[in-house]
Amino acid sequence: MGKELGLAVLGLVVMASQAMAQVFPVDATSTTTIANIKADVIAWGVVFIGVSLAIFAYKRIKSLVR
Protein backbone atom coordinates (compact mmCIF):
# COMPACT_ATOMS: atom_id res chain seq x y z
CA MET A 1 0.00 0.00 0.00
CA GLY A 2 2.70 2.50 1.00
CA LYS A 3 4.89 1.65 -1.98
CA GLU A 4 2.01 2.16 -4.41
CA LEU A 5 1.18 5.48 -2.79
CA GLY A 6 4.80 6.57 -3.06
CA LEU A 7 4.87 5.71 -6.75
CA ALA A 8 1.65 7.61 -7.31
CA VAL A 9 3.04 10.70 -5.57
CA LEU A 10 6.25 10.44 -7.59
CA GLY A 11 4.22 10.25 -10.78
CA LEU A 12 2.23 13.34 -9.80
CA VAL A 13 5.43 15.25 -9.02
CA VAL A 14 6.92 14.35 -12.41
CA MET A 15 3.73 15.41 -14.22
CA ALA A 16 3.54 18.65 -12.23
CA SER A 17 7.16 19.52 -12.99
CA GLN A 18 6.50 19.09 -16.70
CA ALA A 19 3.42 21.29 -16.45
CA MET A 20 5.32 23.95 -14.49
CA ALA A 21 8.07 23.92 -17.11
CA GLN A 22 5.45 24.96 -19.66
CA VAL A 23 4.04 27.68 -17.38
CA PHE A 24 7.46 29.07 -16.40
CA PRO A 25 9.79 28.83 -19.41
CA VAL A 26 13.36 29.62 -18.36
CA ASP A 27 15.98 31.11 -20.66
CA ALA A 28 19.25 31.94 -18.89
CA THR A 29 20.35 34.44 -21.54
CA SER A 30 17.34 36.71 -21.27
CA THR A 31 16.59 38.97 -18.32
CA THR A 32 13.04 39.55 -19.52
CA THR A 33 12.27 35.90 -18.88
CA ILE A 34 13.09 36.40 -15.20
CA ALA A 35 10.70 39.36 -15.13
CA ASN A 36 8.05 37.22 -16.82
CA ILE A 37 8.53 34.49 -14.24
CA LYS A 38 8.15 37.02 -11.42
CA ALA A 39 4.95 38.31 -13.01
CA ASP A 40 3.64 34.74 -13.43
CA VAL A 41 4.41 33.88 -9.80
CA ILE A 42 2.62 37.02 -8.61
CA ALA A 43 -0.35 36.27 -10.88
CA TRP A 44 -0.60 32.68 -9.57
CA GLY A 45 -0.37 34.00 -6.00
CA VAL A 46 -3.25 36.38 -6.62
CA VAL A 47 -5.29 33.54 -8.12
CA PHE A 48 -4.66 31.26 -5.13
CA ILE A 49 -5.53 34.05 -2.69
CA GLY A 50 -8.72 34.75 -4.64
CA VAL A 51 -9.74 31.10 -4.64
CA SER A 52 -9.06 30.74 -0.92
CA LEU A 53 -11.07 33.89 -0.17
CA ALA A 54 -13.93 32.63 -2.33
CA ILE A 55 -13.97 29.32 -0.45
CA PHE A 56 -13.86 31.14 2.89
CA ALA A 57 -16.72 33.46 1.85
CA TYR A 58 -18.79 30.52 0.61
CA LYS A 59 -18.39 28.68 3.91
CA ARG A 60 -19.12 31.86 5.88
CA ILE A 61 -22.28 32.66 3.92
CA LYS A 62 -23.40 29.03 4.09
CA SER A 63 -23.06 29.09 7.90
CA LEU A 64 -24.99 32.38 8.12
CA VAL A 65 -27.85 31.01 6.01
CA ARG A 66 -28.31 27.97 8.28
N, C-alpha and C positions, 0 to 999 in steps of 0.2 A: 504493500500500500504506500509506504513512504517513498520507496524508490520510484514508483510510477508518478507520484505527486511531484517529486524532484525533477523528473524528466519533463513533465508538463510545464512546470515553472520555467525550466531552462528553455523549452521551446517558445514560450511566451516572450521571454527576454530577448531571444534571437529575433523573433518577428518584430518586436517593438523597436529594437535597435535598427533594423532595416527601415522601418517606417519613419523613425526619427531622422535617419540619414536623408530621407527624401524631404522632410520638413525643414531641416537645417543643413543645407548644402555648405560644405566648408571648402574654401579655396585659400591656401596659405599665402598666395601672392597678392591677394586683393584685400585692401582694408575696408572696402565697402561691404564685403561679405560679413565681416565682424559686426558692422553696424546693422546689417540686415538680421543677423542672428540675435543681436540685442533687442531689436524691434520685435522679432518673432517671440522671444522669451517673454517680453513685456505683454504682448498681445495674448499669449497663452495664459499668462498669469491673470490678466483681466477677465478672460473667459472663465477660468476656474473660480475666481472670486464671484463672478456673476452667477454661475451655476450654484455655488454653495449658498449664496444669499437667496436665490430663488427657492432652493430646497428648504432653507430655514423659514422663509416667509410662508411657504406652503404649509409646513408643519404648524407654524404659529397660527395661521388663519384657520386651519382645520381644527386645532384645539379650541379656538375661540367660538367656532360655530357649534361645537358639541355642547 
